[in-house]
């Protein structure tokens, strides 16, 4: 998940079969295992379907909070988060398939960090679990969950390792917002109007191969390097999104869900922030990755090893600087900001107008949620 780069300039004990496969670095045994899993929860082909009674063995309200009906505002928050997690799971699934099933891409991501194939698989597992859990909670509380299967129509990569299934997201023409690198090393905060430049200009580039490339080629390394920064872009956006949504939640269980998943997103971001600086220097037409470890040494806004969030302005400019997730205001970090960031990046290139209308409607409803005490 990501924020709008123009605005910033800058409990489940067993995982699904698909998630286990990625965690074990093995090919997924069945195409679209997620669809089967969602159908097992009672999610039909419609975008949103009420399935309160579909979760057999789950008593409504038992261990799910106060037992009161979920408010419309809380349901709207969770529905957008479910949609965002379905989108995120879809893109991470594509990364996991190729990072663990395509020799050239696996070699290229491993050149950044030897644990990248495993990290990517684990991140995929987490996003699948987030989407499944939020939808299941909505259903258990008698609220409508989210199903985006009708929009799984985008083509898969033709490279070895990619499943030939319909996708929600397009990783072939991404404009990656790398301003987060400088934002988190700066004492300034976009919530106070600060703008940040791009560390690396990654414009209209693939982050997975669409065909097989020679192992060790500059072309496949540039693709992997672009992906490494996209990982951070997605997860820092998720950190801000969940922080923003937490401020709008009313029910304490919903607040617990939002803040608990937020912690997972922050954990992901910390990993990708730490490792992105390891990308090998490479130059291809239209894209240059310098040797970050040496080129930016001594520059506190770009230096590789300054990965802890620097203290920044927070709440009020008269207060001391504080190390926090930023942005966190709804207009900069909320659902519509996340949706716009996705769209501007090119992640949905090829999706029909109905998809954008659906996503933006879910986002607008989430941002309009009002907290009641």
ABEGO torsion letter per residue (X at the ends): XBBBAAAAGXXBABBBAAAAAAAAGBBBABBGAAAAAAAAAGBBABABBBAAAABBGBBBGBGAEAGBBBBAAAAAAAAAAAAAAAAAAAAAAAAAAAAAABAAAAAAAAAABAAAAAAAAAAAAAAAAAAAAAAAAAAAAGBBBBBAAAABABBBBABBGBBBBBBABBAABBBBBAAAAAAAABABBAAAGBBBBBABBBBGBBABBABBBBBGBAAAAAAAAAAAAAAAAAAAAAAAAAAAAAAABABAAAAAAAAAAAAAAAAAAAAAAAAAAABBBBBBBGBBBBBAAAAABGBAAABAABABBBBBBBGBAABBBBBBBOBABAAAABAAAAAAAAAAAGAABGBBAAAAAAAAAAAAAAAABBBBX
